[in-house]
Amino acid sequence: MHHAKKKIKALEQGDMVWRLNFFASALGLLCAYLEVKIVNFVKRLAGLAFHRTAVERGKYMVDK
């Protein structure tokens, strides 16, 4: 009887570790996904800003 209790305790601990690992990897994936999204967003913003300044500069040159 006592031996069975020990086994259950070990199984519970294993389940806990598995859950933590699963959670950690899910969190890691989410962070990586968000990082890619943010980097792409920043690149797009930078591209738009650069394009806009280039257009403004072009207009300025044409006006002069």
PQR file with spaces between the fields and no chain letter, atoms N, CA, C, O and H, PARSE charges and radii, in Angstrom:
ATOM       1  N    MET     1       0.832   -1.207    0.000 -0.4000 1.5000
ATOM       2  CA   MET     1       0.000    0.000    0.000 -0.0000 2.0000
ATOM       3  C    MET     1       0.869    1.261    0.000  0.5500 1.7000
ATOM       4  O    MET     1       0.653    2.185   -0.784 -0.5500 1.4000
ATOM       5  N    HIS     2       1.854    1.274    0.897 -0.4000 1.5000
ATOM       6  CA   HIS     2       2.726    2.442    1.015 -0.0000 2.0000
ATOM       7  C    HIS     2       3.497    2.671   -0.289  0.5500 1.7000
ATOM       8  O    HIS     2       3.719    3.807   -0.710 -0.5500 1.4000
ATOM       9  H    HIS     2       2.030    0.523    1.534  0.4000 1.0000
ATOM      10  N    HIS     3       3.894    1.569   -0.910 -0.4000 1.5000
ATOM      11  CA   HIS     3       4.665    1.647   -2.153 -0.0000 2.0000
ATOM      12  C    HIS     3       3.837    2.301   -3.270  0.5500 1.7000
ATOM      13  O    HIS     3       4.358    3.083   -4.066 -0.5500 1.4000
ATOM      14  H    HIS     3       3.713    0.647   -0.568  0.4000 1.0000
ATOM      15  N    ALA     4       2.550    1.970   -3.315 -0.4000 1.5000
ATOM      16  CA   ALA     4       1.657    2.527   -4.340 -0.0000 2.0000
ATOM      17  C    ALA     4       1.535    4.040   -4.170  0.5500 1.7000
ATOM      18  O    ALA     4       1.498    4.784   -5.150 -0.5500 1.4000
ATOM      19  H    ALA     4       2.126    1.335   -2.669  0.4000 1.0000
ATOM      20  N    LYS     5       1.474    4.482   -2.919 -0.4000 1.5000
ATOM      21  CA   LYS     5       1.376    5.924   -2.644 -0.0000 2.0000
ATOM      22  C    LYS     5       2.604    6.651   -3.175  0.5500 1.7000
ATOM      23  O    LYS     5       2.502    7.719   -3.779 -0.5500 1.4000
ATOM      24  H    LYS     5       1.504    3.878   -2.123  0.4000 1.0000
ATOM      25  N    LYS     6       3.767    6.052   -2.937 -0.4000 1.5000
ATOM      26  CA   LYS     6       5.016    6.658   -3.417 -0.0000 2.0000
ATOM      27  C    LYS     6       4.982    6.799   -4.938  0.5500 1.7000
ATOM      28  O    LYS     6       5.394    7.816   -5.496 -0.5500 1.4000
ATOM      29  H    LYS     6       3.850    5.185   -2.447  0.4000 1.0000
ATOM      30  N    LYS     7       4.479    5.749   -5.595 -0.4000 1.5000
ATOM      31  CA   LYS     7       4.425    5.743   -7.052 -0.0000 2.0000
ATOM      32  C    LYS     7       3.521    6.870   -7.558  0.5500 1.7000
ATOM      33  O    LYS     7       3.860    7.567   -8.514 -0.5500 1.4000
ATOM      34  H    LYS     7       4.145    4.923   -5.142  0.4000 1.0000
ATOM      35  N    ILE     8       2.378    7.038   -6.911 -0.4000 1.5000
ATOM      36  CA   ILE     8       1.437    8.094   -7.296 -0.0000 2.0000
ATOM      37  C    ILE     8       2.085    9.465   -7.120  0.5500 1.7000
ATOM      38  O    ILE     8       1.948   10.343   -7.973 -0.5500 1.4000
ATOM      39  H    ILE     8       2.103    6.471   -6.134  0.4000 1.0000
ATOM      40  N    LYS     9       2.787    9.636   -6.012 -0.4000 1.5000
ATOM      41  CA   LYS     9       3.470   10.905   -5.730 -0.0000 2.0000
ATOM      42  C    LYS     9       4.481   11.208   -6.846  0.5500 1.7000
ATOM      43  O    LYS     9       4.560   12.334   -7.337 -0.5500 1.4000
ATOM      44  H    LYS     9       2.898    8.923   -5.319  0.4000 1.0000
ATOM      45  N    ALA    10       5.241   10.196   -7.231 -0.4000 1.5000
ATOM      46  CA   ALA    10       6.239   10.369   -8.283 -0.0000 2.0000
ATOM      47  C    ALA    10       5.562   10.734   -9.605  0.5500 1.7000
ATOM      48  O    ALA    10       6.050   11.584  -10.349 -0.5500 1.4000
ATOM      49  H    ALA    10       5.176    9.281   -6.833  0.4000 1.0000
ATOM      50  N    LEU    11       4.438   10.083   -9.885 -0.4000 1.5000
ATOM      51  CA   LEU    11       3.701   10.374  -11.117 -0.0000 2.0000
ATOM      52  C    LEU    11       3.195   11.809  -11.115  0.5500 1.7000
ATOM      53  O    LEU    11       3.258   12.497  -12.134 -0.5500 1.4000
ATOM      54  H    LEU    11       4.041    9.393   -9.281  0.4000 1.0000
ATOM      55  N    GLU    12       2.694   12.259   -9.970 -0.4000 1.5000
ATOM      56  CA   GLU    12       2.196   13.631   -9.858 -0.0000 2.0000
ATOM      57  C    GLU    12       3.314   14.631  -10.111  0.5500 1.7000
ATOM      58  O    GLU    12       3.123   15.630  -10.804 -0.5500 1.4000
ATOM      59  H    GLU    12       2.643   11.700   -9.142  0.4000 1.0000
ATOM      60  N    GLN    13       4.479   14.354   -9.544 -0.4000 1.5000
ATOM      61  CA   GLN    13       5.620   15.255   -9.747 -0.0000 2.0000
ATOM      62  C    GLN    13       6.020   15.274  -11.220  0.5500 1.7000
ATOM      63  O    GLN    13       6.338   16.325  -11.777 -0.5500 1.4000
ATOM      64  H    GLN    13       4.634   13.542   -8.980  0.4000 1.0000
ATOM      65  N    GLY    14       5.997   14.093  -11.841 -0.4000 1.5000
ATOM      66  CA   GLY    14       6.338   14.006  -13.260 -0.0000 2.0000
ATOM      67  C    GLY    14       5.363   14.809  -14.102  0.5500 1.7000
ATOM      68  O    GLY    14       5.760   15.487  -15.050 -0.5500 1.4000
ATOM      69  H    GLY    14       5.738   13.240  -11.389  0.4000 1.0000
ATOM      70  N    ASP    15       4.087   14.731  -13.751 -0.4000 1.5000
ATOM      71  CA   ASP    15       3.048   15.465  -14.470 -0.0000 2.0000
ATOM      72  C    ASP    15       3.287   16.966  -14.343  0.5500 1.7000
ATOM      73  O    ASP    15       3.131   17.723  -15.302 -0.5500 1.4000
ATOM      74  H    ASP    15       3.765   14.180  -12.980  0.4000 1.0000
ATOM      75  N    MET    16       3.666   17.372  -13.150 -0.4000 1.5000
ATOM      76  CA   MET    16       3.931   18.773  -12.873 -0.0000 2.0000
ATOM      77  C    MET    16       5.097   19.262  -13.741  0.5500 1.7000
ATOM      78  O    MET    16       5.022   20.327  -14.352 -0.5500 1.4000
ATOM      79  H    MET    16       3.793   16.757  -12.371  0.4000 1.0000
ATOM      80  N    VAL    17       6.167   18.475  -13.785 -0.4000 1.5000
ATOM      81  CA   VAL    17       7.343   18.838  -14.585 -0.0000 2.0000
ATOM      82  C    VAL    17       6.958   18.919  -16.062  0.5500 1.7000
ATOM      83  O    VAL    17       7.364   19.838  -16.773 -0.5500 1.4000
ATOM      84  H    VAL    17       6.228   17.610  -13.288  0.4000 1.0000
ATOM      85  N    TRP    18       6.168   17.941  -16.509 -0.4000 1.5000
ATOM      86  CA   TRP    18       5.740   17.918  -17.910 -0.0000 2.0000
ATOM      87  C    TRP    18       4.936   19.173  -18.233  0.5500 1.7000
ATOM      88  O    TRP    18       5.119   19.793  -19.280 -0.5500 1.4000
ATOM      89  H    TRP    18       5.838   17.194  -15.932  0.4000 1.0000
ATOM      90  N    ARG    19       4.045   19.533  -17.316 -0.4000 1.5000
ATOM      91  CA   ARG    19       3.227   20.735  -17.533 -0.0000 2.0000
ATOM      92  C    ARG    19       4.096   21.978  -17.598  0.5500 1.7000
ATOM      93  O    ARG    19       3.888   22.844  -18.447 -0.5500 1.4000
ATOM      94  H    ARG    19       3.897   19.029  -16.465  0.4000 1.0000
ATOM      95  N    LEU    20       5.061   22.064  -16.709 -0.4000 1.5000
ATOM      96  CA   LEU    20       5.953   23.226  -16.694 -0.0000 2.0000
ATOM      97  C    LEU    20       6.743   23.308  -17.995  0.5500 1.7000
ATOM      98  O    LEU    20       6.885   24.380  -18.582 -0.5500 1.4000
ATOM      99  H    LEU    20       5.230   21.359  -16.019  0.4000 1.0000
ATOM     100  N    ASN    21       7.258   22.154  -18.440 -0.4000 1.5000
ATOM     101  CA   ASN    21       8.014   22.126  -19.690 -0.0000 2.0000
ATOM     102  C    ASN    21       7.145   22.541  -20.861  0.5500 1.7000
ATOM     103  O    ASN    21       7.569   23.306  -21.727 -0.5500 1.4000
ATOM     104  H    ASN    21       7.142   21.283  -17.963  0.4000 1.0000
ATOM     105  N    PHE    22       5.921   22.025  -20.877 -0.4000 1.5000
ATOM     106  CA   PHE    22       4.987   22.348  -21.954 -0.0000 2.0000
ATOM     107  C    PHE    22       4.702   23.845  -21.959  0.5500 1.7000
ATOM     108  O    PHE    22       4.710   24.490  -23.007 -0.5500 1.4000
ATOM     109  H    PHE    22       5.577   21.403  -20.174  0.4000 1.0000
ATOM     110  N    PHE    23       4.451   24.381  -20.776 -0.4000 1.5000
ATOM     111  CA   PHE    23       4.149   25.803  -20.632 -0.0000 2.0000
ATOM     112  C    PHE    23       5.340   26.648  -21.090  0.5500 1.7000
ATOM     113  O    PHE    23       5.176   27.640  -21.801 -0.5500 1.4000
ATOM     114  H    PHE    23       4.445   23.857  -19.925  0.4000 1.0000
ATOM     115  N    ALA    24       6.536   26.238  -20.671 -0.4000 1.5000
ATOM     116  CA   ALA    24       7.749   26.981  -21.025 -0.0000 2.0000
ATOM     117  C    ALA    24       7.962   26.982  -22.536  0.5500 1.7000
ATOM     118  O    ALA    24       8.301   28.014  -23.115 -0.5500 1.4000
ATOM     119  H    ALA    24       6.669   25.433  -20.093  0.4000 1.0000
ATOM     120  N    SER    25       7.764   25.822  -23.178 -0.4000 1.5000
ATOM     121  CA   SER    25       7.977   25.766  -24.622 -0.0000 2.0000
ATOM     122  C    SER    25       6.894   26.547  -25.365  0.5500 1.7000
ATOM     123  O    SER    25       7.170   27.180  -26.384 -0.5500 1.4000
ATOM     124  H    SER    25       7.488   24.984  -22.707  0.4000 1.0000
ATOM     125  N    ALA    26       5.668   26.501  -24.856 -0.4000 1.5000
ATOM     126  CA   ALA    26       4.588   27.266  -25.482 -0.0000 2.0000
ATOM     127  C    ALA    26       4.880   28.756  -25.370  0.5500 1.7000
ATOM     128  O    ALA    26       4.659   29.517  -26.312 -0.5500 1.4000
ATOM     129  H    ALA    26       5.443   25.987  -24.028  0.4000 1.0000
ATOM     130  N    LEU    27       5.375   29.159  -24.215 -0.4000 1.5000
ATOM     131  CA   LEU    27       5.715   30.555  -23.978 -0.0000 2.0000
ATOM     132  C    LEU    27       6.859   30.974  -24.903  0.5500 1.7000
ATOM     133  O    LEU    27       6.847   32.068  -25.467 -0.5500 1.4000
ATOM     134  H    LEU    27       5.554   28.540  -23.450  0.4000 1.0000
ATOM     135  N    GLY    28       7.843   30.091  -25.049 -0.4000 1.5000
ATOM     136  CA   GLY    28       8.974   30.366  -25.929 -0.0000 2.0000
ATOM     137  C    GLY    28       8.532   30.574  -27.368  0.5500 1.7000
ATOM     138  O    GLY    28       8.991   31.487  -28.055 -0.5500 1.4000
ATOM     139  H    GLY    28       7.853   29.202  -24.591  0.4000 1.0000
ATOM     140  N    LEU    29       7.620   29.696  -27.813 -0.4000 1.5000
ATOM     141  CA   LEU    29       7.105   29.812  -29.177 -0.0000 2.0000
ATOM     142  C    LEU    29       6.357   31.120  -29.363  0.5500 1.7000
ATOM     143  O    LEU    29       6.516   31.804  -30.374 -0.5500 1.4000
ATOM     144  H    LEU    29       7.247   28.954  -27.256  0.4000 1.0000
ATOM     145  N    LEU    30       5.542   31.458  -28.378 -0.4000 1.5000
ATOM     146  CA   LEU    30       4.759   32.690  -28.446 -0.0000 2.0000
ATOM     147  C    LEU    30       5.689   33.896  -28.520  0.5500 1.7000
ATOM     148  O    LEU    30       5.466   34.811  -29.313 -0.5500 1.4000
ATOM     149  H    LEU    30       5.413   30.903  -27.556  0.4000 1.0000
ATOM     150  N    CYS    31       6.722   33.894  -27.699 -0.4000 1.5000
ATOM     151  CA   CYS    31       7.685   35.009  -27.688 -0.0000 2.0000
ATOM     152  C    CYS    31       8.390   35.125  -29.032  0.5500 1.7000
ATOM     153  O    CYS    31       8.561   36.225  -29.558 -0.5500 1.4000
ATOM     154  H    CYS    31       6.903   33.151  -27.055  0.4000 1.0000
ATOM     155  N    ALA    32       8.798   33.988  -29.586 -0.4000 1.5000
ATOM     156  CA   ALA    32       9.486   33.997  -30.876 -0.0000 2.0000
ATOM     157  C    ALA    32       8.558   34.546  -31.960  0.5500 1.7000
ATOM     158  O    ALA    32       8.973   35.337  -32.807 -0.5500 1.4000
ATOM     159  H    ALA    32       8.660   33.094  -29.159  0.4000 1.0000
ATOM     160  N    TYR    33       7.295   34.112  -31.920 -0.4000 1.5000
ATOM     161  CA   TYR    33       6.301   34.566  -32.899 -0.0000 2.0000
ATOM     162  C    TYR    33       6.103   36.075  -32.792  0.5500 1.7000
ATOM     163  O    TYR    33       6.087   36.785  -33.798 -0.5500 1.4000
ATOM     164  H    TYR    33       6.958   33.469  -31.232  0.4000 1.0000
ATOM     165  N    LEU    34       5.952   36.557  -31.550 -0.4000 1.5000
ATOM     166  CA   LEU    34       5.749   37.989  -31.333 -0.0000 2.0000
ATOM     167  C    LEU    34       6.973   38.780  -31.769  0.5500 1.7000
ATOM     168  O    LEU    34       6.852   39.865  -32.338 -0.5500 1.4000
ATOM     169  H    LEU    34       5.966   35.981  -30.733  0.4000 1.0000
ATOM     170  N    GLU    35       8.158   38.227  -31.498 -0.4000 1.5000
ATOM     171  CA   GLU    35       9.395   38.907  -31.871 -0.0000 2.0000
ATOM     172  C    GLU    35       9.445   39.111  -33.384  0.5500 1.7000
ATOM     173  O    GLU    35       9.780   40.193  -33.865 -0.5500 1.4000
ATOM     174  H    GLU    35       8.257   37.346  -31.036  0.4000 1.0000
ATOM     175  N    VAL    36       9.109   38.056  -34.124 -0.4000 1.5000
ATOM     176  CA   VAL    36       9.104   38.147  -35.588 -0.0000 2.0000
ATOM     177  C    VAL    36       8.089   39.191  -36.042  0.5500 1.7000
ATOM     178  O    VAL    36       8.376   40.008  -36.917 -0.5500 1.4000
ATOM     179  H    VAL    36       8.838   37.177  -33.733  0.4000 1.0000
ATOM     180  N    LYS    37       6.899   39.157  -35.441 -0.4000 1.5000
ATOM     181  CA   LYS    37       5.855   40.117  -35.793 -0.0000 2.0000
ATOM     182  C    LYS    37       6.330   41.543  -35.544  0.5500 1.7000
ATOM     183  O    LYS    37       6.161   42.418  -36.394 -0.5500 1.4000
ATOM     184  H    LYS    37       6.665   38.493  -34.731  0.4000 1.0000
ATOM     185  N    ILE    38       6.929   41.775  -34.368 -0.4000 1.5000
ATOM     186  CA   ILE    38       7.380   43.116  -33.992 -0.0000 2.0000
ATOM     187  C    ILE    38       8.493   43.584  -34.926  0.5500 1.7000
ATOM     188  O    ILE    38       8.495   44.730  -35.375 -0.5500 1.4000
ATOM     189  H    ILE    38       7.066   41.064  -33.678  0.4000 1.0000
ATOM     190  N    VAL    39       9.438   42.689  -35.213 -0.4000 1.5000
ATOM     191  CA   VAL    39      10.551   43.051  -36.098 -0.0000 2.0000
ATOM     192  C    VAL    39      10.022   43.429  -37.480  0.5500 1.7000
ATOM     193  O    VAL    39      10.444   44.429  -38.061 -0.5500 1.4000
ATOM     194  H    VAL    39       9.436   41.758  -34.848  0.4000 1.0000
ATOM     195  N    ASN    40       9.095   42.621  -38.002 -0.4000 1.5000
ATOM     196  CA   ASN    40       8.518   42.928  -39.316 -0.0000 2.0000
ATOM     197  C    ASN    40       7.773   44.253  -39.295  0.5500 1.7000
ATOM     198  O    ASN    40       7.863   45.044  -40.234 -0.5500 1.4000
ATOM     199  H    ASN    40       8.752   41.809  -37.530  0.4000 1.0000
ATOM     200  N    PHE    41       7.038   44.487  -38.215 -0.4000 1.5000
ATOM     201  CA   PHE    41       6.272   45.728  -38.069 -0.0000 2.0000
ATOM     202  C    PHE    41       7.213   46.928  -38.055  0.5500 1.7000
ATOM     203  O    PHE    41       6.967   47.924  -38.735 -0.5500 1.4000
ATOM     204  H    PHE    41       6.965   43.845  -37.452  0.4000 1.0000
ATOM     205  N    VAL    42       8.293   46.830  -37.276 -0.4000 1.5000
ATOM     206  CA   VAL    42       9.266   47.923  -37.178 -0.0000 2.0000
ATOM     207  C    VAL    42       9.929   48.152  -38.533  0.5500 1.7000
ATOM     208  O    VAL    42      10.131   49.293  -38.949 -0.5500 1.4000
ATOM     209  H    VAL    42       8.493   46.021  -36.723  0.4000 1.0000
ATOM     210  N    LYS    43      10.266   47.056  -39.219 -0.4000 1.5000
ATOM     211  CA   LYS    43      10.881   47.185  -40.543 -0.0000 2.0000
ATOM     212  C    LYS    43       9.941   47.905  -41.495  0.5500 1.7000
ATOM     213  O    LYS    43      10.359   48.776  -42.259 -0.5500 1.4000
ATOM     214  H    LYS    43      10.102   46.129  -38.882  0.4000 1.0000
ATOM     215  N    ARG    44       8.650   47.528  -41.441 -0.4000 1.5000
ATOM     216  CA   ARG    44       7.676   48.152  -42.328 -0.0000 2.0000
ATOM     217  C    ARG    44       7.550   49.632  -42.009  0.5500 1.7000
ATOM     218  O    ARG    44       7.491   50.469  -42.909 -0.5500 1.4000
ATOM     219  H    ARG    44       8.311   46.821  -40.820  0.4000 1.0000
ATOM     220  N    LEU    45       7.509   49.949  -40.707 -0.4000 1.5000
ATOM     221  CA   LEU    45       7.402   51.349  -40.292 -0.0000 2.0000
ATOM     222  C    LEU    45       8.615   52.133  -40.765  0.5500 1.7000
ATOM     223  O    LEU    45       8.489   53.235  -41.299 -0.5500 1.4000
ATOM     224  H    LEU    45       7.557   49.269  -39.976  0.4000 1.0000
ATOM     225  N    ALA    46       9.792   51.552  -40.561 -0.4000 1.5000
ATOM     226  CA   ALA    46      11.027   52.219  -40.968 -0.0000 2.0000
ATOM     227  C    ALA    46      11.030   52.414  -42.479  0.5500 1.7000
ATOM     228  O    ALA    46      11.437   53.464  -42.977 -0.5500 1.4000
ATOM     229  H    ALA    46       9.895   50.657  -40.127  0.4000 1.0000
ATOM     230  N    GLY    47      10.575   51.400  -43.201 -0.4000 1.5000
ATOM     231  CA   GLY    47      10.512   51.482  -44.658 -0.0000 2.0000
ATOM     232  C    GLY    47       9.582   52.593  -45.108  0.5500 1.7000
ATOM     233  O    GLY    47       9.910   53.358  -46.015 -0.5500 1.4000
ATOM     234  H    GLY    47      10.244   50.547  -42.797  0.4000 1.0000
ATOM     235  N    LEU    48       8.424   52.680  -44.476 -0.4000 1.5000
ATOM     236  CA   LEU    48       7.455   53.725  -44.819 -0.0000 2.0000
ATOM     237  C    LEU    48       8.024   55.103  -44.516  0.5500 1.7000
ATOM     238  O    LEU    48       7.901   56.027  -45.320 -0.5500 1.4000
ATOM     239  H    LEU    48       8.158   52.058  -43.740  0.4000 1.0000
ATOM     240  N    ALA    49       8.648   55.233  -43.349 -0.4000 1.5000
ATOM     241  CA   ALA    49       9.220   56.520  -42.948 -0.0000 2.0000
ATOM     242  C    ALA    49      10.314   56.925  -43.927  0.5500 1.7000
ATOM     243  O    ALA    49      10.391   58.082  -44.340 -0.5500 1.4000
ATOM     244  H    ALA    49       8.749   54.483  -42.696  0.4000 1.0000
ATOM     245  N    PHE    50      11.162   55.962  -44.297 -0.4000 1.5000
ATOM     246  CA   PHE    50      12.249   56.243  -45.225 -0.0000 2.0000
ATOM     247  C    PHE    50      11.681   56.640  -46.585  0.5500 1.7000
ATOM     248  O    PHE    50      12.150   57.590  -47.213 -0.5500 1.4000
ATOM     249  H    PHE    50      11.100   55.022  -43.961  0.4000 1.0000
ATOM     250  N    HIS    51      10.669   55.904  -47.027 -0.4000 1.5000
ATOM     251  CA   HIS    51      10.037   56.183  -48.316 -0.0000 2.0000
ATOM     252  C    HIS    51       9.442   57.590  -48.315  0.5500 1.7000
ATOM     253  O    HIS    51       9.595   58.346  -49.275 -0.5500 1.4000
ATOM     254  H    HIS    51      10.288   55.134  -46.517  0.4000 1.0000
ATOM     255  N    ARG    52       8.766   57.922  -47.224 -0.4000 1.5000
ATOM     256  CA   ARG    52       8.125   59.234  -47.120 -0.0000 2.0000
ATOM     257  C    ARG    52       9.177   60.343  -47.188  0.5500 1.7000
ATOM     258  O    ARG    52       8.996   61.321  -47.913 -0.5500 1.4000
ATOM     259  H    ARG    52       8.642   57.308  -46.445  0.4000 1.0000
ATOM     260  N    THR    53      10.274   60.200  -46.438 -0.4000 1.5000
ATOM     261  CA   THR    53      11.306   61.246  -46.445 -0.0000 2.0000
ATOM     262  C    THR    53      11.939   61.340  -47.828  0.5500 1.7000
ATOM     263  O    THR    53      12.289   62.428  -48.283 -0.5500 1.4000
ATOM     264  H    THR    53      10.421   59.406  -45.848  0.4000 1.0000
ATOM     265  N    ALA    54      12.086   60.196  -48.493 -0.4000 1.5000
ATOM     266  CA   ALA    54      12.674   60.204  -49.835 -0.0000 2.0000
ATOM     267  C    ALA    54      11.752   60.955  -50.794  0.5500 1.7000
ATOM     268  O    ALA    54      12.212   61.731  -51.632 -0.5500 1.4000
ATOM     269  H    ALA    54      11.802   59.312  -48.123  0.4000 1.0000
ATOM     270  N    VAL    55      10.454   60.717  -50.662 -0.4000 1.5000
ATOM     271  CA   VAL    55       9.477   61.404  -51.520 -0.0000 2.0000
ATOM     272  C    VAL    55       9.504   62.901  -51.239  0.5500 1.7000
ATOM     273  O    VAL    55       9.508   63.712  -52.165 -0.5500 1.4000
ATOM     274  H    VAL    55      10.080   60.087  -49.981  0.4000 1.0000
ATOM     275  N    GLU    56       9.522   63.266  -49.952 -0.4000 1.5000
ATOM     276  CA   GLU    56       9.570   64.686  -49.574 -0.0000 2.0000
ATOM     277  C    GLU    56      10.831   65.332  -50.142  0.5500 1.7000
ATOM     278  O    GLU    56      10.788   66.443  -50.671 -0.5500 1.4000
ATOM     279  H    GLU    56       9.518   62.607  -49.200  0.4000 1.0000
ATOM     280  N    ARG    57      11.949   64.628  -50.028 -0.4000 1.5000
ATOM     281  CA   ARG    57      13.215   65.138  -50.520 -0.0000 2.0000
ATOM     282  C    ARG    57      13.131   65.328  -52.033  0.5500 1.7000
ATOM     283  O    ARG    57      13.614   66.319  -52.580 -0.5500 1.4000
ATOM     284  H    ARG    57      11.984   63.726  -49.598  0.4000 1.0000
ATOM     285  N    GLY    58      12.505   64.352  -52.693 -0.4000 1.5000
ATOM     286  CA   GLY    58      12.345   64.428  -54.151 -0.0000 2.0000
ATOM     287  C    GLY    58      11.520   65.640  -54.546  0.5500 1.7000
ATOM     288  O    GLY    58      11.870   66.345  -55.493 -0.5500 1.4000
ATOM     289  H    GLY    58      12.113   63.547  -52.249  0.4000 1.0000
ATOM     290  N    LYS    59      10.436   65.889  -53.838 -0.4000 1.5000
ATOM     291  CA   LYS    59       9.577   67.050  -54.109 -0.0000 2.0000
ATOM     292  C    LYS    59      10.370   68.334  -53.904  0.5500 1.7000
ATOM     293  O    LYS    59      10.279   69.274  -54.694 -0.5500 1.4000
ATOM     294  H    LYS    59      10.152   65.316  -53.069  0.4000 1.0000
ATOM     295  N    TYR    60      11.148   68.354  -52.828 -0.4000 1.5000
ATOM     296  CA   TYR    60      11.950   69.529  -52.494 -0.0000 2.0000
ATOM     297  C    TYR    60      12.919   69.837  -53.633  0.5500 1.7000
ATOM     298  O    TYR    60      13.097   70.992  -54.018 -0.5500 1.4000
ATOM     299  H    TYR    60      11.222   67.591  -52.186  0.4000 1.0000
ATOM     300  N    MET    61      13.542   68.783  -54.165 -0.4000 1.5000
ATOM     301  CA   MET    61      14.493   68.944  -55.257 -0.0000 2.0000
ATOM     302  C    MET    61      13.772   69.491  -56.492  0.5500 1.7000
ATOM     303  O    MET    61      14.278   70.379  -57.178 -0.5500 1.4000
ATOM     304  H    MET    61      13.397   67.844  -53.853  0.4000 1.0000
ATOM     305  N    VAL    62      12.594   68.950  -56.758 -0.4000 1.5000
ATOM     306  CA   VAL    62      11.825   69.373  -57.933 -0.0000 2.0000
ATOM     307  C    VAL    62      11.407   70.836  -57.787  0.5500 1.7000
ATOM     308  O    VAL    62      11.484   71.603  -58.747 -0.5500 1.4000
ATOM     309  H    VAL    62      12.183   68.229  -56.200  0.4000 1.0000
ATOM     310  N    ASP    63      10.965   71.223  -56.590 -0.4000 1.5000
ATOM     311  CA   ASP    63      10.536   72.605  -56.354 -0.0000 2.0000
ATOM     312  C    ASP    63      11.683   73.578  -56.563  0.5500 1.7000
ATOM     313  O    ASP    63      11.484   74.656  -57.124 -0.5500 1.4000
ATOM     314  H    ASP    63      10.903   70.600  -55.810  0.4000 1.0000
ATOM     315  N    LYS    64      12.860   73.220  -56.128 -0.4000 1.5000
ATOM     316  CA   LYS    64      14.038   74.093  -56.269 -0.0000 2.0000
ATOM     317  C    LYS    64      14.451   74.070  -57.714  0.5500 1.7000
ATOM     318  O    LYS    64      15.421   74.728  -58.090 -0.5500 1.4000
ATOM     319  H    LYS    64      13.021   72.345  -55.672  0.4000 1.0000
